[in-house]
Amino acid sequence: MQTSPILMAIQQICEEKNIPVSAVVETIEQALASAYRKDFGEPNQNIKVEFDPVTGASRIFDVKTVVAGPAEGEEEINTKKEILLADAKKIKKDAVEGEEIRTELTAPEGYGRVAAQTAKQVIIQRLREAEREMVFSEYKDKEGQVVLGTVQRVEGRTVFVDLGHTVAVMPYAEQIPREHYAIGARLKVYLVSVSASSRGPEVLVSRTHPEIVRQLFTQEVPEIAAGTVEIKSIAREAGSRTKIAVAATEPNVDPIGSCVGQRGMRVQTVITQLGGEKIDIIEWSEDPAKFISASLAPAKVQLVEIDEINRVARVTVAEDQLSLAIGRGGQNVRLAVKLTGWKIDIVGSVTGEVQNIEGLAEENTTEEESLGSSEAITEIQSDSENKTQDSII
């Protein structure tokens, strides 16, 4: 049997708009019913139309539900949608209460032309709504995930990213500092939120959100995806440096080595996807002193004194490690504070001078890297196969 032009057109629309055929047919039926009610219907008719996409023919019905009498608290029945049982039996002898009576109506002369004109506008509007609903549902399910997109255009400081079926917005605050977004460039973005609006779904994406780091490691590290390695916390200054704390959920699993990968391939893939951002990987510990000490890598810590009540840690380092522990612009210790959730005071072992970094922790600097990063990466690249490092940069 040859496919009708109408059905071919519907199928083409469905493929282009990514919506089911049934939704389009239902839209056409509602549009035809609306056209009939407007020009030919009567006030007490409940018009419904059955449309056959194969032949293009439509049948018009007045649909009513059989009732025994008025509902409780009402004096009369709803004559538009209901019919009394006695009257229903005149149409169908074996009619019962609750049954639906469908009386077929004859399309008057000129119905086809009027219906086509009226239905066209309704169909266009309904198709737009159906498309918006499909897109909203698709991307709402992806909220909180990393998706691949293509830079479509840049307007002022706002970047528009094509995600396939919709275009997402990446405002300046969600962009990595100094990262260039060339038209047509493909990049991974974190889907922050999806909201509905009169113009369709509004999708907000980010390149600075800390969770993008978690998602990228999950994609690259099978142990994280399987749950044998867990990312406990993340501290990030986008475009500059990130620290992540990892822990193994099973014995004999090296969490740092798993994330670094052979010859650093896994972590290097994540670094590349983040535009060269430095990444420190440390092992999480339930012991606050051990965790804080590790969080200050690549600096070597001599002593950590813990004040549990005020959640303050006094960290002692050698004089030659003091600037390394603090980091350029206080970045290293600031990230350690975010990662551990502890206030950290750093003390030089010779002078005993306390470096209170509370103010530094509240800054939002985006310095490229802390002191000593080149030495740390050299150590990791040379010894990664032994998996004995405490950080990767």
HUBEL-V429590 format. One record per residue. RES is the residue in three letters. SS is DSSP state (h for helix, s for strand, l for the rest). PHI is phi in radians with two decimals (none if undefined). OMEGA is omega as a letter, one per 40 degrees, with the letter a starting at -180 (none if undefined). Layout:
# HUBEL-V429590
RES_SS_PHI_OMEGA + RES_SS_PHI_OMEGA
This chain:
# HUBEL-V429590
MET_l_none_a + GLN_l_-1.29_i + THR_l_-1.25_a + SER_l_-1.26_i + PRO_h_-1.03_a + ILE_h_-1.13_a + LEU_h_-1.14_i + MET_h_-1.09_i + ALA_h_-1.13_i + ILE_h_-1.11_i + GLN_h_-1.08_i + GLN_h_-1.15_i + ILE_h_-1.07_a + CYS_h_-1.13_i + GLU_h_-1.20_a + GLU_h_-1.22_a + LYS_h_-1.67_i + ASN_l_1.03_i + ILE_l_-2.23_a + PRO_l_-1.22_i + VAL_h_-1.05_a + SER_h_-1.03_i + ALA_h_-1.18_i + VAL_h_-1.21_i + VAL_h_-1.08_i + GLU_h_-1.08_i + THR_h_-1.13_i + ILE_h_-1.11_i + GLU_h_-1.10_i + GLN_h_-1.15_i + ALA_h_-1.18_i + LEU_h_-1.15_i + ALA_h_-1.13_i + SER_h_-1.09_i + ALA_h_-1.13_a + TYR_h_-1.17_a + ARG_h_-1.04_a + LYS_h_-1.17_a + ASP_h_-1.91_a + PHE_l_-2.28_a + GLY_l_-1.34_i + GLU_l_-1.96_a + PRO_l_-1.00_a + ASN_l_-1.65_i + GLN_l_-1.77_i + ASN_l_-1.87_a + ILE_s_-1.43_i + LYS_s_-2.36_a + VAL_s_-2.12_i + GLU_s_-1.84_a + PHE_s_-1.95_i + ASP_l_-1.79_a + PRO_l_-1.18_a + VAL_l_-1.28_a + THR_l_-1.70_a + GLY_l_1.46_a + ALA_l_-1.49_i + SER_s_-2.33_i + ARG_s_-2.08_a + ILE_s_-1.88_a + PHE_s_-2.30_i + ASP_s_-1.79_a + VAL_s_-1.85_i + LYS_s_-2.39_i + THR_s_-1.73_a + VAL_s_-1.32_i + VAL_s_-2.27_a + ALA_l_-1.35_a + GLY_l_-3.13_a + PRO_l_-1.05_i + ALA_l_-1.17_a + GLU_l_-1.02_a + GLY_l_1.55_i + GLU_l_-2.04_a + GLU_l_-1.56_a + GLU_l_-2.34_i + ILE_l_-1.46_i + ASN_l_-1.43_a + THR_l_-1.13_i + LYS_l_-1.29_a + LYS_l_-2.02_a + GLU_s_-2.21_i + ILE_s_-2.46_a + LEU_s_-1.17_a + LEU_h_-1.02_a + ALA_h_-1.11_i + ASP_h_-1.26_i + ALA_h_-1.14_a + LYS_h_-1.17_i + LYS_h_-1.24_i + ILE_h_-1.56_i + LYS_l_-2.38_a + LYS_l_-1.05_a + ASP_l_-1.69_a + ALA_l_-1.12_i + VAL_l_-2.25_a + GLU_l_-1.09_a + GLY_l_1.60_a + GLU_l_-1.32_i + GLU_s_-1.77_i + ILE_s_-1.75_a + ARG_s_-2.00_i + THR_s_-1.81_a + GLU_s_-1.31_a + LEU_s_-1.90_i + THR_l_-1.58_i + ALA_l_-1.20_a + PRO_l_-1.24_a + GLU_l_-1.12_a + GLY_l_1.56_a + TYR_h_-1.08_a + GLY_h_-1.02_a + ARG_h_-1.20_i + VAL_h_-1.12_a + ALA_h_-1.10_a + ALA_h_-1.10_a + GLN_h_-1.16_a + THR_h_-1.22_a + ALA_h_-1.17_a + LYS_h_-0.99_a + GLN_h_-1.18_a + VAL_h_-1.15_a + ILE_h_-1.08_a + ILE_h_-1.03_a + GLN_h_-1.16_a + ARG_h_-1.16_i + LEU_h_-1.13_i + ARG_h_-1.08_a + GLU_h_-1.13_i + ALA_h_-1.11_i + GLU_h_-1.11_i + ARG_h_-1.09_a + GLU_h_-1.13_i + MET_h_-1.13_a + VAL_h_-1.14_i + PHE_h_-1.05_a + SER_h_-1.11_a + GLU_h_-1.09_a + TYR_h_-1.48_i + LYS_h_-1.12_i + ASP_l_-1.21_a + LYS_l_-1.67_a + GLU_l_-1.03_a + GLY_l_1.52_i + GLN_l_-2.05_i + VAL_s_-1.64_a + VAL_s_-2.19_i + LEU_s_-1.65_a + GLY_s_-2.37_i + THR_s_-2.18_i + VAL_s_-1.13_a + GLN_s_-1.55_i + ARG_s_-2.82_i + VAL_s_-2.22_i + GLU_s_-2.09_a + GLY_l_1.12_i + ARG_l_-1.81_a + THR_s_-1.82_i + VAL_s_-1.90_i + PHE_s_-1.84_a + VAL_s_-2.01_i + ASP_s_-1.41_a + LEU_l_-1.76_a + GLY_l_2.10_a + HIS_l_-1.83_i + THR_l_-2.72_i + VAL_s_-1.94_a + ALA_s_-1.68_i + VAL_s_-1.87_i + MET_s_-2.13_a + PRO_l_-1.17_a + TYR_h_-1.02_a + ALA_h_-1.13_a + GLU_h_-1.73_a + GLN_l_-1.74_i + ILE_l_-1.23_i + PRO_l_-0.95_i + ARG_l_1.17_i + GLU_l_-1.49_a + HIS_l_-1.63_a + TYR_l_-1.94_a + ALA_l_-1.44_i + ILE_l_-1.03_a + GLY_l_1.57_a + ALA_l_-1.23_i + ARG_s_-1.72_a + LEU_s_-2.66_i + LYS_s_-1.63_a + VAL_s_-2.27_i + TYR_s_-1.65_a + LEU_s_-1.44_a + VAL_s_-1.33_a + SER_s_-2.70_i + VAL_s_-2.31_a + SER_s_-2.26_a + ALA_l_-1.58_i + SER_l_-2.51_a + SER_l_-1.14_a + ARG_l_-1.69_a + GLY_l_2.02_a + PRO_l_-1.18_i + GLU_s_-1.86_a + VAL_s_-1.93_i + LEU_s_-1.90_i + VAL_s_-2.13_a + SER_s_-2.50_i + ARG_l_-1.92_a + THR_l_-1.81_a + HIS_l_-1.09_a + PRO_l_-1.02_a + GLU_h_-1.18_i + ILE_h_-1.12_i + VAL_h_-1.16_i + ARG_h_-1.05_a + GLN_h_-1.13_a + LEU_h_-1.15_i + PHE_h_-1.15_i + THR_h_-1.09_i + GLN_h_-1.24_a + GLU_h_-1.63_a + VAL_l_-1.96_a + PRO_h_-1.02_a + GLU_h_-1.13_i + ILE_h_-1.25_i + ALA_h_-1.09_a + ALA_h_-1.45_i + GLY_l_1.61_i + THR_l_-1.39_i + VAL_s_-2.20_a + GLU_s_-2.17_i + ILE_s_-1.51_a + LYS_s_-1.41_a + SER_s_-2.72_a + ILE_s_-2.37_i + ALA_s_-2.22_a + ARG_s_-2.39_i + GLU_s_-2.11_a + ALA_l_-0.95_i + GLY_l_1.51_a + SER_l_-2.12_a + ARG_s_-2.72_i + THR_s_-2.38_i + LYS_s_-2.07_i + ILE_s_-2.21_i + ALA_s_-1.88_a + VAL_s_-2.13_i + ALA_s_-2.54_i + ALA_s_-1.59_i + THR_l_-1.66_i + GLU_l_-2.29_i + PRO_l_-1.17_i + ASN_l_1.15_i + VAL_l_-2.01_i + ASP_l_-1.58_a + PRO_h_-1.14_a + ILE_h_-1.21_i + GLY_h_-1.07_i + SER_h_-1.11_a + CYS_h_-1.31_i + VAL_h_-1.24_a + GLY_l_1.40_a + GLN_h_-1.12_a + ARG_h_1.01_i + GLY_h_1.28_a + MET_h_-1.17_a + ARG_h_-1.18_a + VAL_h_-1.19_i + GLN_h_-1.17_i + THR_h_-1.10_i + VAL_h_-1.14_i + ILE_h_-1.02_i + THR_h_-1.10_a + GLN_h_-1.18_i + LEU_l_-1.74_i + GLY_l_1.31_i + GLY_l_1.58_i + GLU_l_-1.11_a + LYS_s_-1.25_a + ILE_s_-2.31_i + ASP_s_-1.76_i + ILE_s_-1.99_i + ILE_s_-2.16_i + GLU_s_-1.57_i + TRP_l_-1.28_i + SER_l_-2.47_i + GLU_l_-1.24_i + ASP_l_-1.38_a + PRO_h_-0.98_a + ALA_h_-1.10_a + LYS_h_-1.18_a + PHE_h_-1.15_a + ILE_h_-1.13_i + SER_h_-1.06_i + ALA_h_-1.20_a + SER_h_-1.18_a + LEU_l_-1.54_i + ALA_l_-0.99_e + PRO_l_-1.52_i + ALA_l_-1.23_i + LYS_l_-1.71_a + VAL_s_-1.69_i + GLN_s_-1.60_a + LEU_s_-2.67_i + VAL_s_-2.22_i + GLU_s_-1.89_a + ILE_s_-1.86_i + ASP_s_-1.95_a + GLU_l_-1.07_a + ILE_l_-1.11_a + ASN_l_-1.65_a + ARG_l_0.90_i + VAL_s_-2.10_i + ALA_s_-2.03_i + ARG_s_-1.80_a + VAL_s_-1.90_i + THR_s_-1.84_i + VAL_s_-2.31_i + ALA_l_-1.17_a + GLU_h_-1.02_a + ASP_h_-1.32_i + GLN_h_-1.80_a + LEU_h_-1.10_a + SER_h_-1.17_i + LEU_h_-1.19_i + ALA_h_-1.16_i + ILE_h_-1.28_a + GLY_l_1.50_i + ARG_h_-1.12_a + GLY_h_1.17_a + GLY_h_1.35_a + GLN_h_-1.13_a + ASN_h_-1.09_a + VAL_h_-1.27_i + ARG_h_-1.12_i + LEU_h_-1.18_i + ALA_h_-1.10_i + VAL_h_-1.11_i + LYS_h_-1.13_a + LEU_h_-1.20_a + THR_h_-1.63_a + GLY_l_1.42_i + TRP_l_-1.94_i + LYS_s_-1.37_a + ILE_s_-2.14_i + ASP_s_-1.90_a + ILE_s_-1.82_a + VAL_s_-2.12_i + GLY_s_-1.33_a + SER_l_-1.20_a + VAL_l_-1.62_a + THR_l_-1.38_a + GLY_l_1.27_a + GLU_l_-1.27_a + VAL_s_-1.53_i + GLN_s_-1.75_a + ASN_s_-1.41_a + ILE_l_-1.83_a + GLU_h_-1.01_i + GLY_h_-1.15_i + LEU_h_-1.10_a + ALA_h_-1.16_a + GLU_h_-1.55_i + GLU_l_-1.28_i + ASN_l_-2.20_a + THR_l_-1.27_i + THR_l_-2.27_i + GLU_l_-1.06_a + GLU_l_-1.14_a + GLU_l_-2.87_i + SER_l_-1.47_a + LEU_l_-1.11_i + GLY_l_1.51_a + SER_h_-1.15_a + SER_h_-1.13_i + GLU_h_-1.12_a + ALA_h_-1.15_a + ILE_h_-1.16_i + THR_h_-1.11_i + GLU_h_-1.10_a + ILE_h_-1.22_a + GLN_h_-1.08_a + SER_h_-1.38_a + ASP_h_-2.04_a + SER_h_-1.09_a + GLU_h_-1.17_i + ASN_h_-1.42_i + LYS_l_0.99_a + THR_l_-1.98_a + GLN_l_-1.39_i + ASP_l_-1.75_i + SER_l_-2.73_i + ILE_l_-2.34_a + ILE_l_-2.09_none
